[in-house]
């Protein structure tokens, strides 16, 4: 049986620059890229474990400033420190919330990605 996944579109101005940020600061890797023709908008799919996003320059693929919440299996404290050390723009320091211990980062286009460990 195939597992189900969700791949939210994250609107970006420059998919290649965003890819570099997501790889360097957040530990994602490129899966694929697509452009209908030279000069048209680029869309790059990235993953980190089971997390998958589409970094898209297409106007119809969402709005700048979106927020995506990600539960991760890694220790969130360690991941937070790796992201900070790599130069991620931290928007929310590590915090204990009722649902998780989490933190937030902002990408190059003002999109916020929050990472957390579920409360047990």
N, C-alpha and C positions, 0 to 999 in steps of 0.2 A: 504494500500500500504506500502510495506517495504521500509525503507529509505536505501539509498546507503551509504556505508562507504569505506574508504580507510585504509588499515592496512599495512604500510610499514614495511619491514623487517629491523631491525637494527642489524648489525653483532656485536656480543659480544664474548669475550673469555670465560667468566664464567656467564651463564645466571642467576644463583642464586644470585651471588654478584651484578649483574646488577639490578635484581629485587629489592634487598634491597636498592640500590641507588635511583632508580626511585620512589620507595615508600616513602622513608625518605626525599629525597631532592626535588622531583618534584610533589609529591602528586598523583602518579599513584597507581592503585591497580591491583592485579593479577586476571585475568579472568580464565586462564587455562594453562596447560603445557602438552607437549607431548615429548616423547622419544620413538623411535621405539623399542629399547631393552636396557637392562642395559649396561652401558658403552658407548652407542652411544650419539651423540650430543643432547642437550636439547633445546627446543624452548618454551618460555613462552610468552603468550599474556597478555598485560596490557592495562588498560584504565584510562583515566582521563576525565570525562565528555564524549564528543563525540570523543575525541582523542584516537586512538587505535594503538598500535605498537606490533610487534612480535620481541622479544629479542631472537635472534637465534645464536646458536653456530655452525650451519651448514656452511661449507665452501662455498657452492653454494648460500647462501642467502645474497648476497651483499658483500661489502668491508668495512673494518674499515675506519673511517674518513668521513662517510657520513654526510650530513647536511639535517635536516628536519625542515620546517617552519610550525608553528602552530598558527593560529589565535585563541585567547581564548575569552571567554565571561567575565571572571573575570577581575577586574581592574588590568591591567598589572603592575602598580606600587606596589600595595599590593602583588601580586603574586611574583614579583621580590624580595621584602624584605623577604617574607616567604622562598623562595628558598635559598637566601643568608644565612639567619639565620639557615636553616637546613643543611648548609654545601655544597651546590651545588657549583661546580667549574664554576664561572662566567667568560665567555670569552668575552662578550660584555656588557658593562654597559647599563643601560636604555638610549635610544636614540630616538629622533624624526626623523623618516625617511619619505620620501614622501608618502609611502603607509601605515605606521603604527608607533606607539610608541612601541618599542620592545627591547628585550635583548636576549643574548645567553648564554647557558650553555654547558659544555662539560661533557660527561659521562666518565665512567671508561676506555673506549676503544678509546677515542678520537673522538667519534661521537658528532656532535654539534646539539643541539635542540634549535631553536629560537622561542620565544613566543612573540606575539604582539596583540595589539588592533588595529583594522582597523581604518583608518582615516575616518571621517564623511564628 
